[in-house]
């Protein structure tokens, strides 16, 4: 393992990344007020966005975008492909929980939750008002 890290440190791209990270850390240490101001400005910009920016409505029927949306969302995700994928994810999560060598609880629980969300994607999408 030591050989691997020694080899990585000798790589010029890794060295450049380490130097850039050190430079960023020293900037934060030297100018904490500037960093705090940037964080506050970014937070205010995100919170100041109107709600319409975050919402995406389904396209109008008859347009090309509607055809793509209909195939991708209605026929695939809400259809048999999405159902099988969701049930497969829940089954894989159950297997991971049962077999600790396959990942254990840390990987199994999120897979079960996301598989359940994929199975119920149509009701989740309707409850969010097509906010994607």
C-alpha positions in Angstrom: 0.0 0.0 0.0 2.9 2.4 0.8 4.2 1.7 -2.8 0.9 2.8 -4.3 0.8 6.1 -2.3 4.4 6.7 -3.2 3.6 6.1 -6.9 0.6 8.4 -6.7 2.6 11.2 -5.1 5.2 11.0 -7.8 2.6 11.6 -10.5 2.7 15.2 -11.6 -1.0 15.6 -11.9 -1.5 14.4 -8.4 1.2 16.8 -7.2 -0.5 19.7 -8.9 -3.8 18.8 -7.3 -2.2 18.6 -3.9 -0.5 22.0 -4.4 -3.7 23.6 -5.5 -5.5 22.2 -2.5 -2.8 23.6 -0.2 -3.1 27.0 -1.9 -6.8 27.0 -1.3 -6.3 26.1 2.3 -3.8 28.8 2.9 -6.2 31.4 1.2 -9.0 30.3 3.5 -6.7 30.7 6.5 -5.4 34.1 5.5 -8.7 35.6 4.3 -11.6 34.1 6.4 -13.7 37.2 6.1 -13.6 37.0 2.3 -14.6 33.3 2.3 -17.4 34.0 4.7 -18.7 36.9 2.5 -18.6 34.6 -0.5 -20.6 31.9 1.3 -23.2 34.4 2.5 -23.5 35.9 -1.0 -23.9 32.4 -2.6 -26.5 31.5 0.0 -28.5 34.7 -0.6 -28.3 34.1 -4.3 -29.7 30.6 -3.9 -32.4 31.7 -1.5 -33.3 34.6 -3.7 -34.2 32.5 -6.7 -37.9 32.5 -7.6 -39.8 29.3 -7.2 -40.5 29.2 -10.9 -36.8 28.6 -11.7 -36.9 25.3 -9.8 -40.0 24.0 -11.4 -40.2 22.1 -14.7 -43.5 21.6 -16.3 -44.3 18.7 -18.6 -44.1 19.8 -22.3 -47.2 20.5 -24.3 -48.9 17.6 -26.0 -48.1 17.2 -29.7 -44.6 18.7 -29.6 -41.4 16.8 -30.1 -40.5 17.3 -26.4 -43.8 15.7 -25.4 -42.9 12.6 -27.5 -39.5 12.3 -25.7 -41.1 12.9 -22.3 -43.9 10.4 -23.0 -41.4 7.7 -24.0 -38.9 8.4 -21.2 -41.2 9.1 -18.3 -44.6 7.6 -19.0 -43.6 4.5 -20.9 -40.2 3.6 -19.3 -40.0 5.0 -15.8 -43.6 4.6 -14.9 -44.0 1.5 -17.1 -42.7 -2.0 -16.7 -39.0 -1.1 -17.1 -39.2 1.3 -14.1 -41.1 -1.2 -12.1 -38.6 -4.0 -12.7 -35.7 -1.7 -12.0 -37.3 -0.5 -8.7 -38.0 -4.1 -7.6 -34.5 -5.2 -8.6 -33.0 -2.3 -6.6 -35.1 -3.3 -3.6 -34.1 -6.9 -4.0 -30.4 -6.0 -4.3 -30.7 -3.8 -1.2 -32.3 -6.7 0.7 -29.4 -9.0 -0.4 -26.9 -6.4 0.7 -28.5 -6.1 4.1 -28.6 -9.9 4.5 -25.0 -10.5 3.3 -22.6 -8.2 5.1 -19.9 -8.9 2.6 -22.0 -7.4 -0.2 -22.1 -4.0 1.4 -24.2 -4.3 4.5 -26.7 -1.8 5.9 -24.9 1.3 4.6 -25.5 0.3 1.0 -28.7 -1.8 1.4 -31.0 0.7 3.0 -30.5 3.5 0.4 -31.0 1.0 -2.4 -34.3 -0.2 -0.9 -35.5 3.4 -0.4 -34.5 4.5 -3.9 -36.0 1.3 -5.4 -39.3 2.1 -3.6 -39.2 5.7 -4.9 -38.6 4.4 -8.4 -41.6 2.1 -8.1 -43.8 5.0 -6.9 -42.3 7.6 -9.2 -45.6 8.6 -10.8 -47.2 9.6 -7.5 -44.1 11.3 -6.3 -43.9 13.4 -9.5 -47.6 14.3 -9.3 -47.2 15.3 -5.6 -44.3 17.6 -6.5 -46.2 19.2 -9.3 -43.7 18.0 -11.9 -40.9 19.8 -10.0 -37.8 18.0 -11.4 
